């Protein structure tokens, strides 16, 4: 939990009380999945801005990049107790800590910390990254409209942002998740036009787009991803024996994704997902 001066006498940095979140209100969610594109995207941003700093952030960086998010959180909270707002690198410390909470599934705490960067560090070079992280936290909490407001704020304040591909991809994903095919398709088209070589575009197949027309979009339930084609075929046979319309799609990453159905309505996909989940299959809907 972030500490104020009254809570930590040795701290030189005071947090606005409105940013405090009681432990009882922290929560994790393993059911709402934004996909690995978010996680790897965040990691990539961190790597790209780890060049110059004053605070000794080596330990927290090493923990984060190795996937030890709890370790990064513990180290980051400890460092915050003695960090001054004006100390070079303090905003980077907060940013890494916010990403660590995001990766660890504590989306409320992640939101809290990203907001601190935006409100307390007025001249931070991490403002866009924090705004993107804040949008991701709301996305993962299921508040897609709030998430979109932060994504669009990045584009509004800096149309030439270096994170344009990430923002377009997220807005497309959000549109499809809401069932707003027009929005999803519009931002996907922008991604193709403005960032044709982006990593986000390579992940386009996860959105199940078959062609250039929104009418060709469908919803499917993914029940597995395999590096071995035979394993995928075995699952397809098993699903077919239970009456499911199962098939395989091979991605650009050479993974074989087993999917069920090609539904025009998201609700149809959700109904099928519920049945498959009840039978013990790990599922997600795409797009």
ZITA-V286427 format. One record per run of one state. SS is the DSSP state (alpha for helix, beta for strand, coil for the rest). FROM is the first residue (numbers start at 1). TO is the last residue. If there is no record, write none. Layout:
BEGIN
SS|FROM|TO  SS|FROM|TO
END
This chain:
BEGIN
coil|1|16  alpha|17|19  coil|20|22  alpha|23|25  coil|26|35  alpha|36|48  coil|49|57  alpha|58|65  coil|66|68  alpha|69|80  coil|81|89  alpha|90|104  coil|105|106  alpha|107|120  coil|121|126  alpha|127|140  coil|141|143  alpha|144|157  coil|158|163  alpha|164|178  coil|179|180  alpha|181|194  coil|195|198  alpha|199|202  coil|203|203  alpha|204|207  coil|208|213  alpha|214|216  coil|217|218  beta|219|226  coil|227|228  alpha|229|241  coil|242|245  beta|246|250  coil|251|255  beta|256|263  coil|264|265  alpha|266|278  coil|279|283  beta|284|286  coil|287|287
END
